[in-house]
C-alpha cells in the first residue's frame, strides 16, 4: 500500500513542481518588466515554500498554529496554480501570435500581465462567493411502494462538508437554518464530514454545531474517503455517537416503522481495511423489499448493482462536481452521475456537489449546496 502511494505521489509532486516553475518564471519576467529588483534566491525559496505549504502543514510538529497556516495557504495555492496555468497558457498563445504579427512589445507584455492578474483575482473572488454562499436544491420524487402510514418523507442530504482548518463553525452556522427551517424527517450526512484529520474538528468543538441538526427520525452519517485518509475513524465515530448521530458502517436502521436506511462503508475500505466492505446486495438483504430502501454510499459507483439489489433511493457525494472548472469535464467522464439526479430502473440516484470544499474554498461551475428530497409513496396523490 505504501509503495503504491509513493509511486503515485512522486510523479504528481514532480508535475506540481514543474508547473510551479512555469508560473514562477512568468512572475520573475513580469517583475523584471516592472523594474522590480527581487533577489532570485529569495523569490524561488518563497515560491516553493508556498507551493508545498499544504504538505508542510501536514507535518505533525509544533508550533501547530504555524503549520495550520501553511495548510490554509497551500489550499488556496491549489486554485492559484490551476487558474494560473490556464490563464498563462492562453497568455503565451496570445503573445506568440502578437510576435508573429510584429505587435509584441514591452508595453504589450505589461498590459497582458496585468490582465492575467485581474482575471486571476476575479476568478478567486467569484469562486469564493460560490463556495461560501450555499444554495438549496429541491427534488420531488415518487417511490411506488407503501411506507406504512407515511404518505411522504422529507430527506435532507448534506455531503462533503470537509470540516477542518479551512471549513469550520462559520460555515456550519450557515448550514443549520437551511436544514432545520425545512423541518426534515431525516438528515443524511453522505460522507467526508471531516477533512482528513479529526484534530480541528475536536479542537474547535464543531460537533456542538452538528448536534443542533434536527430531524423527526434522526440524523445519520456514513464515512467518506477523507475520514479514511485521516486515520482517526474511531475518535470521529465516537464523537458523533456522543451527539446522537450514528455513523453507519455497513449497517442498517429502520425509522418511522417503515423507512429502511443502509449506510455503506466508503469504497476506500476496499483498499484500506482487510475485510473491505459488504456488497450492496448483502447489505440490504435483511430489508423487506416491499418497503422503501434508502442507501448512503459516499462515492457514486456501480449503480447497476444498487438498482439490482432493490434500492429505491441512493444518495452520494464525493465528486464536488469537480469543484473548480474545468475539472467537471473530468468528473463527468469518471462517474455515471457526477452531480444531480438520475433514474435507473426503479432507483432514484442523487449526487451532491457538496456543502464544503476540499483544498481551496473556491468553486467554479459548481456551488456549495444541500439537497432536499420530498419522497411521495404509493397512494399519495398530492
SERO-4910 file (N, C-alpha, C, O; in steps of 0.05 Angstrom, whole numbers):
BEGIN
 pado doro    nc1    nc2    nc3   cac1   cac2   cac3    cc1    cc2    cc3    oc1    oc2    oc3
  Unk    A     17    -24      0      0      0      0     17     25      0     13     44    -16
  Unk    A     38     26     18     55     49     19     71     52     -7     74     75    -16
  Unk    A     80     30    -18     95     32    -43     77     44    -66     87     60    -82
  Unk    A     52     36    -67     34     46    -87     30     76    -84     29     91   -103
  Unk    A     27     85    -59     24    114    -53     48    129    -62     46    151    -74
  Unk    A     72    118    -56     97    132    -64     99    134    -94    106    155   -105
  Unk    A     94    112   -108     96    112   -137     76    131   -150     82    143   -171
  Unk    A     53    135   -137     33    154   -148     41    182   -141     38    200   -157
  Unk    A     51    186   -116     56    213   -106     80    226   -119     79    250   -125
  Unk    A    101    211   -124    125    223   -135    121    237   -163    129    260   -166
  Unk    A    108    223   -182    103    237   -207     85    262   -204     89    282   -217
  Unk    A     65    260   -186     47    283   -181     63    306   -170     59    329   -179
  Unk    A     81    301   -151     98    323   -140    116    334   -161    121    359   -161
  Unk    A    127    317   -178    144    327   -199    129    346   -218    139    367   -225
  Unk    A    106    337   -227     89    354   -244     82    380   -230     83    401   -243
  Unk    A     75    378   -205     68    402   -189     92    421   -188     88    446   -191
  Unk    A    116    411   -184    140    428   -183    145    441   -210    153    464   -211
  Unk    A    142    426   -232    147    437   -258    126    459   -265    134    480   -275
  Unk    A    101    454   -259     81    475   -264     85    499   -247     81    522   -256
  Unk    A     94    495   -222    100    518   -204    124    534   -216    124    559   -214
  Unk    A    143    520   -227    165    534   -240    155    551   -264    164    573   -268
  Unk    A    137    539   -279    126    554   -302    112    580   -293    116    601   -305
  Unk    A     96    578   -272     83    601   -261    104    621   -249    102    645   -254
  Unk    A    123    609   -235    144    626   -222    161    641   -243    168    664   -238
  Unk    A    167    628   -265    183    641   -286    168    665   -297    180    686   -301
  Unk    A    142    662   -301    126    685   -311    126    707   -290    125    731   -298
  Unk    A    126    700   -265    127    720   -244    153    736   -245    152    761   -243
  Unk    A    175    722   -248    201    737   -250    202    754   -275    213    777   -274
  Unk    A    191    745   -297    191    760   -322    174    786   -318    182    807   -328
  Unk    A    151    783   -305    133    806   -301    146    826   -282    145    850   -287
  Unk    A    159    817   -261    172    835   -242    195    849   -256    200    873   -251
  Unk    A    209    835   -274    231    848   -290    220    870   -307    232    892   -310
  Unk    A    197    865   -320    184    885   -337    177    910   -321    178    933   -331
  Unk    A    169    906   -296    161    928   -279    184    942   -266    181    962   -253
  Unk    A    208    930   -269    232    942   -257    236    936   -228    253    948   -215
  Unk    A    222    915   -218    225    907   -190    250    890   -187    256    873   -204
  Unk    A    266    896   -167    291    881   -162    288    862   -138    292    870   -115
  Unk    A    281    838   -144    277    817   -123    299    797   -125    303    785   -147
  Unk    A    314    792   -104    335    772   -104    324    745   -114    306    734   -101
  Unk    A    336    733   -135    325    708   -146    323    685   -125    303    671   -125
  Unk    A    343    682   -109    343    660    -89    319    664    -70    305    644    -64
  Unk    A    316    688    -60    293    693    -41    267    688    -55    248    676    -43
  Unk    A    264    697    -80    239    694    -95    232    664    -98    209    657    -92
  Unk    A    251    648   -106    245    620   -111    241    604    -85    224    586    -84
  Unk    A    255    612    -64    250    599    -38    222    604    -28    208    586    -20
  Unk    A    213    629    -30    186    636    -21    165    622    -39    145    612    -29
  Unk    A    170    622    -65    150    609    -83    147    580    -77    124    570    -75
  Unk    A    169    565    -74    166    537    -69    157    531    -41    146    509    -35
  Unk    A    162    549    -22    151    546      5    121    547      4    107    532     17
  Unk    A    111    566    -12     82    569    -15     71    545    -31     50    534    -23
  Unk    A     85    537    -52     76    515    -68     72    489    -53     53    474    -57
  Unk    A     90    484    -34     89    458    -19     80    462      9     85    445     27
  Unk    A     67    485     15     59    491     42     37    472     52     34    467     76
  Unk    A     20    462     33     -1    443     41     12    418     53      2    408     74
  Unk    A     33    408     40     47    384     51     60    391     78     60    375     96
  Unk    A     73    415     79     86    423    104     65    425    127     72    418    150
  Unk    A     41    434    120     21    436    141     12    410    152     -2    410    173
  Unk    A     18    388    139     10    362    149     31    349    166     27    327    177
  Unk    A     54    363    170     75    352    187     67    355    216     61    377    225
  Unk    A     66    333    232     56    335    259     77    344    279     85    330    297
  Unk    A     85    370    276    104    381    295     93    408    305     74    419    294
  Unk    A    106    418    325     98    444    336    116    466    326    139    460    319
  Unk    A    107    492    325     81    500    334     59    494    314     62    499    290
  Unk    A     37    481    323     16    472    305      3    496    291     -6    493    269
  Unk    A      1    519    304    -12    542    292      2    550    266    -11    558    247
  Unk    A     29    549    266     44    556    242     38    537    220     34    545    197
  Unk    A     37    511    226     34    491    205      4    490    196     -1    483    173
  Unk    A    -14    498    213    -42    501    204    -44    523    184    -59    522    164
  Unk    A    -29    545    189    -28    567    170    -17    558    143    -27    566    122
  Unk    A      4    542    144     16    531    119     -6    515    103     -7    518     79
  Unk    A    -22    500    117    -42    484    104    -63    501     90    -72    495     68
  Unk    A    -71    523    104    -90    541     92    -78    555     67    -92    557     46
  Unk    A    -54    564     69    -40    577     47    -38    558     23    -44    565      0
  Unk    A    -30    533     29    -28    513      9    -54    506     -5    -55    500    -28
  Unk    A    -76    507     11   -102    502      0   -109    523    -22   -119    516    -43
  Unk    A   -104    548    -16   -110    569    -36    -92    567    -60    -99    573    -82
  Unk    A    -67    557    -55    -48    555    -78    -58    535    -98    -52    538   -122
  Unk    A    -73    515    -90    -84    496   -109   -101    510   -130   -101    503   -154
  Unk    A   -116    530   -121   -133    545   -140   -115    563   -157   -119    566   -181
  Unk    A    -95    576   -145    -77    594   -159    -63    579   -181    -61    589   -204
  Unk    A    -53    555   -176    -37    540   -195    -55    531   -219    -46    531   -242
  Unk    A    -80    523   -213    -97    513   -234   -106    537   -252   -103    535   -276
  Unk    A   -116    558   -240   -125    581   -256   -102    595   -269   -104    603   -292
  Unk    A    -79    596   -254    -55    609   -266    -45    595   -290    -37    607   -310
  Unk    A    -45    568   -289    -36    552   -312    -53    557   -336    -43    562   -358
  Unk    A    -79    556   -333    -98    561   -355    -94    589   -367    -93    592   -391
  Unk    A    -93    609   -349    -91    637   -359    -64    642   -372    -62    656   -393
  Unk    A    -42    631   -361    -16    636   -372    -11    622   -399      2    632   -417
  Unk    A    -22    598   -401    -20    584   -427    -35    601   -449    -25    604   -471
  Unk    A    -58    611   -442    -73    628   -460    -58    653   -466    -57    662   -489
  Unk    A    -45    665   -446    -30    690   -450     -6    685   -467      1    702   -484
  Unk    A      8    662   -464     31    656   -480     23    652   -510     38    660   -528
  Unk    A     -1    640   -514    -10    637   -542    -16    664   -554     -9    669   -578
  Unk    A    -28    682   -539    -34    709   -549     -7    723   -555     -5    737   -575
  Unk    A     12    721   -536     38    734   -540     52    723   -565     65    738   -580
  Unk    A     50    697   -569     62    684   -593     50    695   -618     65    700   -638
  Unk    A     24    698   -619     11    709   -643     19    738   -647     23    746   -670
  Unk    A     21    753   -625     30    781   -627     58    783   -638     64    801   -653
  Unk    A     76    765   -630    103    765   -640    104    760   -670    118    773   -685
  Unk    A     88    740   -679     87    734   -707     76    757   -723     83    761   -747
  Unk    A     58    772   -711     46    795   -725     62    820   -722     55    841   -733
  Unk    A     84    819   -707    101    842   -703     89    863   -684     97    886   -685
  Unk    A     70    854   -667     56    873   -650     65    870   -621     55    885   -603
  Unk    A     84    852   -615     92    848   -587    112    870   -579    130    877   -594
  Unk    A    109    879   -554    126    900   -543    126    897   -513    111    882   -501
  Unk    A    144    912   -500    145    913   -471    118    922   -459    108    910   -440
  Unk    A    106    942   -471     80    952   -462     59    931   -465     42    927   -448
  Unk    A     59    916   -488     40    895   -493     43    874   -471     22    864   -460
  Unk    A     67    866   -464     72    845   -443     62    854   -416     51    839   -401
  Unk    A     67    880   -409     58    890   -383     27    890   -381     16    882   -361
  Unk    A     14    900   -403    -15    901   -403    -26    872   -401    -45    867   -386
  Unk    A    -14    854   -415    -23    826   -414    -19    814   -386    -36    799   -376
  Unk    A      4    821   -374      9    812   -346    -12    821   -327    -22    806   -310
  Unk    A    -19    847   -328    -39    858   -310    -67    846   -316    -83    842   -298
  Unk    A    -72    839   -342    -97    827   -349    -99    799   -336   -120    791   -326
  Unk    A    -77    784   -337    -77    757   -325    -82    759   -295    -97    744   -284
  Unk    A    -68    778   -282    -72    782   -253   -101    790   -246   -113    779   -227
  Unk    A   -113    807   -262   -140    816   -258   -160    793   -261   -178    789   -244
  Unk    A   -156    776   -281   -173    753   -285   -170    733   -263   -189    721   -254
  Unk    A   -145    729   -254   -140    710   -232   -154    719   -207   -167    703   -193
  Unk    A   -152    745   -200   -166    755   -177   -196    752   -180   -210    745   -161
  Unk    A   -207    758   -203   -236    756   -208   -245    728   -204   -266    723   -192
  Unk    A   -230    708   -215   -237    680   -212   -237    672   -183   -254    657   -174
  Unk    A   -217    681   -168   -215    674   -140   -238    686   -124   -250    672   -106
  Unk    A   -245    711   -129   -267    724   -115   -293    711   -121   -309    704   -103
  Unk    A   -299    706   -147   -324    693   -155   -325    665   -144   -346    656   -135
  Unk    A   -303    650   -146   -302    623   -135   -307    622   -105   -319    604    -95
  Unk    A   -296    642    -91   -301    644    -62   -330    648    -56   -341    636    -37
  Unk    A   -342    666    -71   -371    671    -67   -387    645    -71   -405    640    -55
  Unk    A   -381    629    -92   -395    604    -97   -391    584    -74   -409    568    -69
  Unk    A   -368    585    -62   -362    566    -40   -375    573    -14   -385    555      0
  Unk    A   -376    599     -8   -386    607     18   -415    616     18   -426    623     39
  Unk    A   -429    614     -5   -457    621     -7   -473    597    -16   -480    595    -39
  Unk    A   -479    579      2   -492    554     -5   -521    558    -15   -534    577     -7
  Unk    A   -530    540    -32   -557    541    -42   -571    514    -36   -558    494    -29
  Unk    A   -597    514    -38   -613    490    -33   -625    481    -60   -637    496    -75
  Unk    A   -622    455    -66   -634    443    -89   -656    424    -80   -651    407    -63
  Unk    A   -680    427    -92   -702    411    -83   -711    391   -105   -712    399   -128
  Unk    A   -716    367    -97   -726    346   -115   -752    335   -104   -755    331    -80
  Unk    A   -771    328   -121   -796    316   -114   -799    290   -129   -800    291   -154
  Unk    A   -799    267   -115   -799    242   -129   -821    224   -118   -832    228    -97
  Unk    A   -828    203   -134   -848    184   -126   -834    156   -124   -820    147   -142
  Unk    A   -839    143   -102   -830    115    -98   -854     97    -97   -872    101    -80
  Unk    A   -856     79   -115   -880     62   -117   -881     39    -97   -882     16   -105
  Unk    A   -880     47    -72   -883     28    -50   -899     41    -28   -901     66    -27
  Unk    A   -912     25    -12   -924     36     12   -904     38     34   -884     23     35
  Unk    A   -907     58     52   -889     62     74   -904     64    100   -903     83    115
  Unk    A   -920     42    106   -936     42    129   -957     64    127   -971     66    107
  Unk    A   -959     81    148   -978    103    148   -966    128    136   -980    148    133
  Unk    A   -941    127    128   -928    151    117   -937    155     88   -936    137     72
  Unk    A   -945    179     82   -951    186     54   -928    199     40   -925    197     15
  Unk    A   -911    213     55   -887    225     43   -865    227     64   -870    225     88
  Unk    A   -841    232     55   -818    234     72   -801    257     62   -796    259     38
  Unk    A   -792    274     80   -774    296     73   -746    289     82   -740    286    105
  Unk    A   -728    288     62   -700    280     67   -682    303     60   -684    315     38
  Unk    A   -664    310     78   -643    329     72   -617    314     70   -609    299     87
  Unk    A   -602    320     48   -576    307     43   -554    328     44   -556    349     30
  Unk    A   -534    323     61   -511    341     63   -486    324     60   -482    305     75
  Unk    A   -470    330     40   -446    314     37   -421    333     36   -423    357     32
  Unk    A   -398    321     40   -372    334     36   -370    361     50   -364    381     37
  Unk    A   -375    362     75   -372    387     90   -342    393     93   -335    416     92
  Unk    A   -326    373     97   -297    376     99   -289    395    122   -274    414    118
  Unk    A   -300    390    145   -293    406    168   -264    403    176   -254    381    179
  Unk    A   -250    426    179   -222    425    185   -211    453    190   -224    469    203
  Unk    A   -187    458    180   -174    484    184   -185    506    166   -182    530    172
  Unk    A   -198    498    143   -209    518    125   -239    521    129   -249    544    132
  Unk    A   -254    499    127   -283    500    132   -288    494    161   -279    473    171
  Unk    A   -303    512    174   -307    508    203   -334    517    213   -354    514    198
  Unk    A   -335    527    237   -360    533    250   -376    554    236   -401    554    237
  Unk    A   -363    573    224   -378    595    210   -394    583    187   -417    591    183
  Unk    A   -383    564    173   -398    552    151   -420    534    162   -441    531    149
  Unk    A   -415    521    184   -436    505    197   -460    523    206   -483    514    205
  Unk    A   -453    547    215   -475    566    223   -493    573    199   -516    579    203
  Unk    A   -482    572    175   -499    576    151   -516    552    146   -538    554    135
  Unk    A   -506    528    153   -519    503    147   -544    499    164   -565    490    155
  Unk    A   -542    506    190   -563    499    209   -591    509    201   -610    494    201
  Unk    A   -594    535    195   -621    544    187   -631    532    161   -655    528    157
  Unk    A   -612    527    142   -620    515    116   -632    488    120   -651    480    106
  Unk    A   -622    473    140   -632    446    146   -657    448    164   -678    437    157
  Unk    A   -654    461    187   -675    459    207   -700    474    200   -722    465    208
  Unk    A   -698    496    185   -722    511    178   -741    495    159   -765    500    159
  Unk    A   -730    475    145   -747    459    127   -761    436    143   -780    424    132
  Unk    A   -752    432    167   -763    411    184   -763    383    171   -784    372    166
  Unk    A   -740    373    164   -738    347    150   -746    324    169   -744    326    193
  Unk    A   -754    302    157   -758    277    172   -732    263    178   -729    251    199
  Unk    A   -714    264    159   -688    250    161   -666    268    149   -670    281    129
  Unk    A   -643    270    163   -620    283    152   -598    262    147   -592    246    165
  Unk    A   -587    262    123   -567    243    116   -541    257    110   -540    274     92
  Unk    A   -520    251    125   -493    263    121   -477    243    104   -468    222    115
  Unk    A   -474    248     79   -465    228     60   -434    227     57   -424    225     34
  Unk    A   -419    229     79   -391    224     78   -374    249     76   -384    271     68
  Unk    A   -348    247     84   -329    269     85   -339    292    102   -338    315     94
  Unk    A   -349    285    125   -358    306    144   -333    321    153   -333    345    157
  Unk    A   -311    306    158   -286    319    166   -266    317    144   -267    300    126
  Unk    A   -246    335    144   -226    337    124   -200    324    134   -183    338    145
  Unk    A   -198    299    130   -174    283    139   -173    282    169   -187    266    181
  Unk    A   -156    298    181   -151    296    210   -175    305    227   -190    323    219
  Unk    A   -179    292    249   -201    298    267   -193    321    286   -211    331    301
  Unk    A   -168    329    287   -158    348    307   -173    375    307   -182    383    328
  Unk    A   -176    389    284   -191    414    285   -220    410    291   -233    428    303
  Unk    A   -232    387    284   -259    381    290   -264    380    320   -284    390    330
  Unk    A   -244    368    334   -246    367    363   -238    393    376   -251    402    395
  Unk    A   -216    405    367   -206    429    379   -226    452    378   -228    468    397
  Unk    A   -240    455    356   -259    477    352   -287    469    359   -306    484    354
  Unk    A   -290    446    372   -316    436    381   -338    438    360   -360    448    365
  Unk    A   -331    429    336   -351    431    314   -374    412    318   -396    417    307
  Unk    A   -371    391    334   -392    372    338   -416    386    352   -439    377    349
  Unk    A   -411    407    368   -433    421    382   -452    434    362   -475    437    367
  Unk    A   -441    442    338   -458    453    317   -474    431    304   -498    434    300
  Unk    A   -460    409    297   -474    387    284   -496    376    302   -517    366    292
  Unk    A   -492    377    328   -512    367    347   -539    382    345   -559    372    354
  Unk    A   -538    406    333   -562    423    331   -579    416    306   -601    427    303
  Unk    A   -569    398    289   -585    389    267   -610    375    277   -608    358    295
  Unk    A   -633    381    266   -658    370    276   -672    355    253   -675    365    231
  Unk    A   -682    331    260   -698    315    241   -717    297    257   -709    287    278
  Unk    A   -741    293    247   -761    278    262   -751    250    269   -755    240    291
  Unk    A   -738    237    249   -730    209    254   -700    206    258   -690    184    261
  Unk    A   -686    228    258   -657    227    265   -639    236    243   -647    240    220
  Unk    A   -613    239    251   -592    246    233   -572    223    231   -565    212    252
  Unk    A   -565    215    207   -547    192    203   -524    200    184   -528    217    167
  Unk    A   -502    187    188   -478    193    172   -465    168    162   -469    146    173
  Unk    A   -448    171    142   -430    149    133   -402    161    130   -399    185    130
  Unk    A   -383    143    127   -355    152    123   -350    158     94   -362    147     76
  Unk    A   -332    177     90   -322    183     63   -293    176     61   -281    167     81
  Unk    A   -281    180     38   -253    173     35   -235    190     53   -214    180     61
  Unk    A   -242    215     59   -225    232     75   -225    223    104   -205    228    118
  Unk    A   -246    212    114   -245    201    141   -225    178    143   -211    175    163
  Unk    A   -223    163    121   -203    141    120   -175    153    118   -156    143    131
  Unk    A   -171    173    101   -144    185     98   -134    196    124   -110    193    129
  Unk    A   -151    207    141   -142    219    166   -133    198    186   -116    204    203
  Unk    A   -145    174    185   -137    153    203   -147    156    231   -136    144    250
  Unk    A   -168    172    235   -179    176    262   -209    168    264   -225    181    277
  Unk    A   -216    147    249   -244    139    248   -256    133    275   -278    142    281
  Unk    A   -243    117    293   -255    111    319   -261    136    335   -283    138    347
  Unk    A   -243    156    335   -248    180    351   -271    196    339   -288    206    353
  Unk    A   -272    197    312   -293    212    299   -320    199    304   -340    212    310
  Unk    A   -321    172    300   -346    158    304   -357    160    332   -381    164    337
  Unk    A   -338    159    352   -346    162    380   -357    190    386   -377    192    400
  Unk    A   -344    210    375   -354    237    379   -382    241    367   -399    254    379
  Unk    A   -386    230    343   -412    232    331   -433    217    347   -456    225    349
  Unk    A   -425    194    358   -444    178    375   -453    195    399   -476    194    407
  Unk    A   -434    209    411   -440    226    434   -460    247    429   -475    255    447
  Unk    A   -461    257    404   -481    278    398   -506    267    384   -522    282    374
  Unk    A   -508    241    384   -532    228    374   -534    224    345   -556    221    334
  Unk    A   -511    224    331   -510    219    302   -495    193    297   -470    193    297
  Unk    A   -509    171    292   -495    146    286   -482    147    259   -493    156    240
  Unk    A   -457    137    258   -442    134    233   -445    105    224   -434     87    236
  Unk    A   -461    101    203   -467     74    194   -444     63    177   -437     74    156
  Unk    A   -432     41    186   -410     28    172   -419      0    164   -415    -19    179
  Unk    A   -430     -2    140   -443    -26    131   -464    -35    151   -466    -58    159
  Unk    A   -481    -16    159   -502    -20    179   -528    -10    169   -529      7    151
  Unk    A   -550    -20    181   -577    -13    173   -594     -4    196   -589    -13    219
  Unk    A   -613     13    191   -632     21    211   -659     24    197   -661     27    173
  Unk    A   -680     22    214   -708     27    204   -720     49    221   -719     47    246
  Unk    A   -731     69    208   -742     92    222   -771     95    214   -779     88    191
  Unk    A   -787    107    231   -816    111    225   -831     86    220   -853     86    209
  Unk    A   -819     63    229   -833     38    226   -833     26    197   -843      4    193
  Unk    A   -822     42    178   -825     32    150   -802     41    132   -799     30    110
  Unk    A   -786     61    140   -765     71    123   -739     57    130   -729     60    153
  Unk    A   -728     42    111   -704     27    116   -680     42    104   -679     49     80
  Unk    A   -660     46    121   -636     62    113   -611     45    117   -607     33    138
  Unk    A   -594     44     97   -569     30     98   -546     49     93   -548     66     75
  Unk    A   -525     47    109   -502     64    105   -478     46     98   -470     30    114
  Unk    A   -466     50     74   -443     34     66   -417     46     76   -415     71     79
  Unk    A   -398     29     81   -371     39     84   -362     51     58   -372     43     36
  Unk    A   -344     70     59   -335     82     34   -319     61     18   -308     42     29
  Unk    A   -318     66     -8   -303     48    -26   -274     46    -18   -261     26    -24
  Unk    A   -263     66     -4   -235     66      5   -230     42     23   -207     32     25
  Unk    A   -251     32     37   -247      9     54   -238    -15     39   -225    -33     51
  Unk    A   -243    -17     13   -235    -40     -2   -205    -42     -4   -194    -64     -8
  Unk    A   -191    -19     -2   -161    -20     -3   -148    -14     24   -124    -20     27
  Unk    A   -163     -4     43   -151      4     68   -159    -13     92   -148    -11    114
  Unk    A   -179    -30     89   -188    -48    110   -186    -77    100   -194    -83     78
  Unk    A   -175    -95    117   -172   -123    108   -198   -136    100   -199   -152     81
  Unk    A   -220   -129    114   -246   -141    109   -261   -127     87   -282   -136     78
  Unk    A   -251   -104     78   -264    -89     57   -291    -79     65   -294    -69     88
  Unk    A   -311    -81     48   -338    -73     55   -358    -93     43   -351   -107     24
  Unk    A   -382    -93     53   -402   -112     43   -412   -105     16   -414    -81      9
  Unk    A   -417   -124     -1   -431   -119    -27   -458   -107    -21   -470   -113      0
  Unk    A   -467    -90    -39   -492    -76    -34   -516    -95    -30   -533    -90    -14
  Unk    A   -516   -116    -46   -538   -136    -44   -539   -149    -16   -560   -154     -5
  Unk    A   -515   -155     -6   -513   -168     21   -521   -148     42   -534   -155     62
  Unk    A   -514   -123     39   -520   -103     60   -550    -99     63   -560    -96     85
  Unk    A   -565   -100     41   -594    -95     42   -610   -121     43   -635   -120     42
  Unk    A   -597   -143     45   -611   -169     43   -631   -173     66   -650   -188     63
  Unk    A   -626   -160     89   -644   -164    112   -669   -146    110   -687   -149    126
  Unk    A   -670   -128     91   -692   -109     88   -716   -123     75   -714   -143     60
  Unk    A   -740   -113     82   -765   -121     68   -766   -106     42   -766    -82     41
  Unk    A   -767   -121     20   -766   -108     -6   -792    -94    -14   -792    -80    -34
  Unk    A   -813    -97      2   -838    -83     -4   -839    -56     10   -858    -40      6
  Unk    A   -819    -50     27   -817    -24     40   -794     -8     27   -776    -20     16
  Unk    A   -795     19     29   -775     36     16   -747     30     27   -743     27     52
  Unk    A   -727     29     10   -699     25     17   -683     49      8   -682     56    -15
  Unk    A   -669     61     28   -652     85     23   -624     77     30   -619     65     51
  Unk    A   -605     83     12   -577     76     17   -560    101     14   -563    118     -4
  Unk    A   -541    104     34   -520    124     32   -494    110     24   -485     92     37
  Unk    A   -482    120      2   -456    109     -7   -440    133    -17   -448    146    -37
  Unk    A   -419    140     -3   -405    165     -9   -397    169    -38   -401    190    -49
  Unk    A   -386    148    -50   -377    150    -78   -398    138    -96   -406    116    -92
  Unk    A   -406    153   -117   -427    143   -134   -418    123   -155   -413    130   -178
  Unk    A   -415     98   -147   -405     78   -165   -425     54   -166   -441     50   -148
  Unk    A   -423     39   -188   -438     14   -192   -468     17   -186   -479      3   -169
  Unk    A   -480     35   -200   -509     39   -198   -524     14   -207   -546      9   -197
  Unk    A   -513     -1   -225   -526    -25   -235   -531    -45   -212   -552    -57   -211
  Unk    A   -511    -48   -195   -513    -67   -173   -533    -57   -152   -548    -73   -141
  Unk    A   -533    -31   -147   -552    -20   -127   -580    -23   -137   -598    -30   -122
  Unk    A   -585    -17   -162   -612    -19   -173   -621    -49   -173   -644    -55   -166
  Unk    A   -603    -67   -180   -609    -95   -180   -615   -106   -151   -630   -125   -148
  Unk    A   -603    -93   -131   -608   -101   -103   -634    -90    -92   -641    -97    -70
  Unk    A   -648    -74   -108   -674    -65    -99   -674    -38    -85   -694    -30    -72
  Unk    A   -652    -23    -87   -650      3    -74   -669     22    -88   -670     23   -113
  Unk    A   -684     38    -72   -703     57    -83   -690     85    -85   -695    100   -105
  Unk    A   -674     93    -65   -662    119    -65   -632    115    -57   -626    103    -36
  Unk    A   -614    126    -73   -586    124    -67   -574    152    -67   -577    167    -87
  Unk    A   -562    160    -45   -550    187    -43   -520    185    -40   -510    168    -25
  Unk    A   -506    203    -53   -477    203    -53   -467    232    -55   -482    251    -57
  Unk    A   -440    234    -53   -427    260    -56   -400    255    -70   -400    244    -92
  Unk    A   -378    263    -58   -351    256    -66   -341    272    -89   -318    281    -88
  Unk    A   -356    276   -110   -346    287   -135   -341    317   -134   -324    328   -148
  Unk    A   -356    331   -117   -355    361   -115   -362    374   -142   -360    398   -145
  Unk    A   -371    358   -161   -375    366   -189   -350    379   -199   -350    398   -214
  Unk    A   -327    367   -191   -301    378   -200   -292    401   -183   -268    408   -183
  Unk    A   -310    414   -169   -306    437   -152   -297    462   -168   -310    483   -165
  Unk    A   -276    460   -184   -267    483   -200   -266    475   -229   -253    455   -237
  Unk    A   -279    491   -246   -278    487   -275   -249    489   -284   -234    506   -273
  Unk    A   -240    473   -304   -256    454   -320   -256    426   -309   -260    407   -324
  Unk    A   -251    422   -283   -250    395   -271   -276    380   -275   -275    355   -275
  Unk    A   -298    394   -277   -324    380   -280   -325    364   -306   -341    345   -309
  Unk    A   -309    371   -326   -307    355   -351   -295    327   -345   -302    308   -358
  Unk    A   -278    327   -325   -265    301   -317   -284    284   -301   -288    260   -307
  Unk    A   -297    296   -280   -315    280   -264   -339    270   -280   -350    248   -274
  Unk    A   -347    285   -300   -370    277   -317   -364    251   -332   -382    235   -338
  Unk    A   -338    246   -337   -330    222   -351   -322    200   -332   -321    176   -340
  Unk    A   -316    207   -308   -308    186   -288   -332    172   -276   -329    148   -269
  Unk    A   -355    185   -274   -377    174   -260   -402    173   -278   -406    191   -295
  Unk    A   -419    153   -274   -444    152   -289   -461    177   -283   -474    187   -300
  Unk    A   -460    185   -258   -472    210   -249   -453    225   -231   -447    215   -209
  Unk    A   -443    248   -239   -424    262   -222   -438    285   -207   -425    297   -190
  Unk    A   -463    291   -214   -477    312   -200   -506    312   -209   -512    308   -232
  Unk    A   -525    316   -190   -553    319   -197   -569    294   -192   -565    280   -172
  Unk    A   -586    288   -211   -606    266   -208   -606    247   -232   -603    256   -255
  Unk    A   -610    222   -226   -612    201   -247   -632    180   -239   -631    171   -216
  Unk    A   -649    172   -257   -667    150   -252   -656    125   -266   -652    125   -290
  Unk    A   -651    104   -251   -641     79   -262   -660     57   -253   -660     49   -230
  Unk    A   -676     47   -272   -698     28   -266   -716     40   -244   -726     62   -248
  Unk    A   -719     26   -222   -736     38   -201   -721     57   -182   -733     69   -165
  Unk    A   -695     58   -185   -678     73   -166   -674    102   -173   -669    109   -196
  Unk    A   -677    119   -153   -672    148   -156   -645    153   -144   -640    149   -120
  Unk    A   -626    162   -160   -599    168   -151   -594    198   -150   -601    213   -168
  Unk    A   -581    206   -129   -574    234   -125   -544    237   -118   -534    222   -102
  Unk    A   -531    256   -130   -503    262   -123   -501    292   -118   -508    309   -135
  Unk    A   -493    299    -94   -490    327    -86   -462    337    -93   -442    322    -91
  Unk    A   -460    362   -100   -434    374   -105   -420    381    -79   -397    389    -79
  Unk    A   -434    377    -56   -422    380    -30   -427    407    -18   -431    427    -32
  Unk    A   -427    407      9   -432    432     23   -406    448     28   -406    473     28
  Unk    A   -384    434     33   -359    447     38   -341    445     13   -350    441     -9
  Unk    A   -315    446     18   -295    445     -4   -271    430      6   -264    430     30
  Unk    A   -257    417    -13   -231    406     -6   -210    425    -18   -213    435    -40
  Unk    A   -188    429     -3   -167    447    -13   -177    476    -11   -186    484     10
  Unk    A   -176    491    -33   -185    519    -32   -215    521    -29   -230    506    -41
  Unk    A   -224    540    -13   -253    545    -12   -262    562    -37   -271    584    -35
  Unk    A   -258    549    -60   -263    562    -86   -280    542   -102   -274    518   -103
  Unk    A   -301    552   -115   -317    536   -133   -323    552   -159   -331    575   -158
  Unk    A   -319    539   -181   -327    549   -207   -341    527   -222   -331    504   -223
  Unk    A   -364    533   -234   -381    514   -247   -393    494   -227   -402    472   -235
  Unk    A   -392    501   -202   -406    486   -181   -412    505   -158   -401    526   -156
  Unk    A   -431    496   -141   -439    512   -118   -439    495    -93   -444    471    -95
  Unk    A   -433    506    -71   -438    492    -46   -468    489    -42   -483    509    -46
  Unk    A   -477    466    -35   -506    461    -35   -514    440    -14   -497    425     -4
  Unk    A   -540    440     -8   -552    418      5   -576    409    -12   -586    425    -29
  Unk    A   -584    384     -9   -606    374    -25   -630    368     -6   -627    356     15
  Unk    A   -653    376    -15   -678    370     -2   -695    353    -20   -702    361    -43
  Unk    A   -702    329    -11   -718    310    -27   -745    305    -14   -746    296      9
  Unk    A   -766    310    -28   -792    303    -19   -800    277    -33   -803    276    -57
  Unk    A   -803    256    -17   -809    229    -28   -839    224    -23   -848    225     -1
  Unk    A   -854    219    -45   -882    211    -42   -885    181    -47   -873    170    -66
  Unk    A   -901    169    -30   -904    140    -32   -930    132    -45   -947    149    -50
  Unk    A   -933    107    -51   -957     97    -65   -982    105    -49   -984    101    -25
  Unk    A  -1001    116    -64  -1025    125    -51  -1026    154    -46  -1048    165    -40
  Unk    A  -1003    168    -47  -1003    197    -43  -1005    211    -70   -987    208    -86
  Unk    A  -1026    225    -75  -1030    239   -100  -1026    269    -98  -1030    283   -117
  Unk    A  -1018    279    -74  -1015    307    -71   -987    316    -79   -981    340    -77
***
